[in-house]
Amino acid sequence: MRQIVLDTETTGLEPSLGHRIIEIGCVEMINRRASGKTFHFYLNPQREVDPGAEEVHGLSNEFLEDKPLFADIADEFLEFVHGAELIIHNAPFDIGFLDKELELAAHEKRIEDICIVLDTLVLARAMHPGQRNSLDALCKRYRIDNSNRELHGALLDARILADVYLSMTGGQAALSLDSATQPGQATMTGRDATTAKIDRRGLKLVVVKANDEELAAHEACLETIETASENGVLWNK
């Protein structure tokens, strides 16, 4: 399964008002593990950056003036994301801007013509109704380190969102290809890998079973994930 975690930064909030993309950041995952491939560009929007937007991402007009146009990198971008499942937080925002940029670059295709889109904001709202579900709030909830996020950045936010998504959906909880290992700690590298065994003698393990309300919430979450995945989910195959 090939997934691309994607984020953008823009000159403002509305593509219908002429606002443009100024940064694209993408992180590729294969079978829920980072492949090491990324796609990242700063872009010249051919217009001024709104002061409010610059306060969020820190990208100035002067910094962007010598960067490529979206049309210059459009083909490379489409090739990178083609056929993948895009994972985006608040997907309508990014997809709206990307489709507008493709239109301005005279491309006939739109994002949903070539990709499946999974909106992690929709998923988070279903899993945590009535709670804050911004990327920063999810980092705090899932204990994802976002200490480097003083300003928004497309590639940085895509990396953070990848860790959040993996934590939200279970399984691997970190994107890193080379998770830190302490001296003397066993690591698994193949069939002959050394494993560390835990002595469970004398341990009293407490089993806490889910109540009816928790089971219902779990089923609702599974249904939400299944609905968002157009290719189906593994537990139904």
C-alpha positions in Angstrom: 0.0 0.0 0.0 1.5 3.3 -1.1 0.5 6.4 0.9 1.6 10.0 0.5 1.3 12.4 3.5 0.8 15.9 2.1 0.7 19.4 3.3 0.8 22.9 1.7 1.5 26.5 2.7 -0.3 29.3 0.9 -0.5 33.1 0.4 -3.9 33.1 2.1 -7.0 31.2 2.8 -9.1 31.3 -0.5 -8.0 30.1 -3.9 -11.1 31.7 -5.3 -9.7 35.1 -4.2 -6.5 34.4 -6.1 -4.4 33.0 -3.3 -1.7 30.5 -4.4 0.4 27.6 -3.0 3.9 28.6 -1.9 5.2 25.3 -0.5 4.4 21.7 -1.0 5.7 18.9 1.2 5.1 15.2 0.7 6.3 12.1 2.6 6.0 8.6 1.0 5.0 5.6 3.1 5.0 2.0 1.8 3.0 -0.4 3.9 2.9 2.1 6.7 6.7 2.6 6.8 8.7 5.6 5.5 10.3 4.8 2.2 12.7 7.7 2.5 11.3 9.5 -0.5 9.9 13.0 -0.2 8.7 15.7 -2.5 9.3 19.3 -1.4 9.3 22.6 -3.2 9.0 26.3 -2.3 7.1 28.1 -5.1 6.8 31.6 -6.5 3.1 32.5 -6.2 3.3 35.5 -8.6 1.4 37.6 -6.0 2.0 39.0 -2.5 1.8 36.9 0.6 -0.9 38.1 3.1 0.8 39.4 6.3 -1.4 37.1 8.4 -0.3 34.0 6.4 3.4 35.0 6.7 3.0 35.1 10.4 1.9 31.5 10.3 4.6 30.0 8.0 7.3 32.7 7.9 7.7 32.6 4.1 8.3 36.1 2.7 7.8 37.6 -0.7 11.6 38.2 -0.9 12.3 34.5 -0.1 9.9 33.2 -2.8 10.7 35.5 -5.7 13.4 33.3 -7.2 11.6 30.0 -6.6 10.0 27.9 -9.4 6.3 28.3 -10.5 3.8 25.6 -9.8 3.6 25.0 -13.5 7.3 24.2 -13.6 7.0 21.3 -11.1 3.4 20.2 -11.8 4.3 17.1 -13.9 6.9 16.0 -11.3 4.3 16.4 -8.6 1.6 14.5 -10.4 4.0 11.7 -11.1 5.0 11.5 -7.4 1.4 11.3 -6.1 -0.2 9.3 -8.9 -2.1 6.2 -7.7 -1.3 6.8 -4.0 -3.6 7.4 -1.1 -3.1 11.0 0.0 -3.3 11.6 3.8 -4.1 15.2 4.5 -5.3 17.1 7.5 -8.3 19.2 6.5 -8.1 17.8 2.9 -10.7 20.2 1.3 -8.3 23.1 1.9 -5.2 21.6 0.3 -7.1 19.8 -2.5 -8.9 23.1 -3.4 -5.6 24.8 -3.8 -4.0 22.0 -5.7 -6.9 21.7 -8.1 -6.8 25.4 -8.7 -3.1 25.3 -9.4 -3.5 22.4 -11.8 -6.3 24.4 -13.6 -4.0 27.5 -13.9 -1.2 25.2 -15.2 -3.6 24.0 -17.9 -3.7 20.4 -16.6 -7.0 18.5 -17.2 -6.6 16.1 -14.3 -7.6 16.9 -10.8 -6.3 15.3 -7.6 -9.2 13.0 -7.0 -8.9 11.7 -10.6 -5.6 10.1 -9.8 -5.6 9.6 -6.0 -7.6 8.4 -3.1 -7.8 11.1 -0.3 -8.1 10.3 3.4 -8.8 13.4 5.6 -7.3 12.9 9.1 -9.4 15.8 10.4 -12.6 13.9 9.6 -11.1 10.8 11.1 -10.0 12.6 14.3 -13.4 14.2 14.7 -15.0 10.8 14.5 -12.6 9.3 17.0 -12.5 12.3 19.4 -15.9 14.1 19.1 -16.2 17.4 20.9 -12.5 17.7 21.3 -9.9 19.9 19.7 -8.5 18.1 16.6 -5.9 20.5 15.2 -2.5 19.0 14.3 -1.0 20.4 17.5 -3.8 19.1 19.6 -3.4 15.6 18.1 0.4 15.7 18.7 -0.3 16.4 22.4 -3.0 13.7 22.6 -0.7 11.0 21.0 2.5 12.3 22.5 4.1 13.2 19.1 7.1 15.5 19.4 6.3 18.7 17.6 8.8 20.9 19.5 10.4 22.0 16.2 7.0 23.4 14.9 7.5 27.1 15.9 6.2 28.0 12.4 4.2 25.9 10.0 6.1 24.2 7.2 4.8 21.9 4.6 7.4 19.1 4.8 7.8 19.4 8.6 4.0 19.2 9.0 3.7 16.3 6.6 6.3 14.4 8.7 4.4 15.2 11.9 1.1 14.2 10.4 2.5 10.9 9.3 3.4 10.1 12.9 0.0 11.3 14.1 -1.8 9.2 11.5 0.2 6.0 12.4 -0.7 6.5 16.0 -4.3 7.2 15.3 -4.7 4.1 13.2 -2.7 1.7 15.4 0.4 -0.3 14.7 3.7 1.5 14.0 3.7 4.7 16.0 6.8 6.4 14.5 7.7 7.4 11.0 11.5 7.2 11.5 13.3 4.6 9.4 16.0 4.3 12.1 14.3 4.5 15.4 16.7 5.1 18.3 18.3 2.1 20.0 20.0 2.3 23.3 23.4 0.7 23.8 23.0 -3.0 24.4 19.3 -3.0 23.3 18.4 -5.9 21.0 17.2 -5.0 17.5 15.5 -7.1 14.9 17.1 -7.2 11.5 15.9 -10.4 9.9 15.2 -14.1 10.6 18.4 -14.4 12.6 17.7 -11.3 14.7 18.4 -11.4 18.4 15.4 -10.9 20.6 15.2 -9.8 24.2 13.0 -11.9 26.4 11.2 -10.6 29.5 11.0 -12.7 32.6 7.3 -12.7 33.5 7.6 -14.8 36.6 5.9 -13.1 39.6 4.2 -10.6 37.4 0.5 -10.1 38.0 -1.0 -8.9 34.7 -4.3 -7.0 35.0 -6.7 -7.5 32.1 -9.1 -4.5 31.6 -11.9 -5.4 29.3 -13.7 -2.7 27.3 -17.2 -1.8 28.4 -20.3 -1.6 26.1 -19.8 2.2 25.5 -16.1 1.7 24.6 -16.9 -1.2 22.3 -19.5 0.9 20.5 -17.0 3.7 20.1 -14.5 1.3 18.7 -17.0 -0.1 16.1 -17.9 3.5 15.1 -14.2 4.3 14.6 -13.7 1.2 12.4 -16.7 2.1 10.3 -15.3 5.6 9.8 -12.0 4.2 8.7 -13.7 1.8 6.3 -15.8 4.5 4.8 -12.7 6.7 4.2 -10.8 3.9 2.5 -12.1 3.3 -1.0 -10.0 0.2 -1.5 -11.5 -1.5 1.5 -9.8 -2.5 4.8 -7.8 -5.5 5.7 -10.0 -6.8 8.5 -12.8 -7.4 5.9 -10.7 -9.3 3.5 
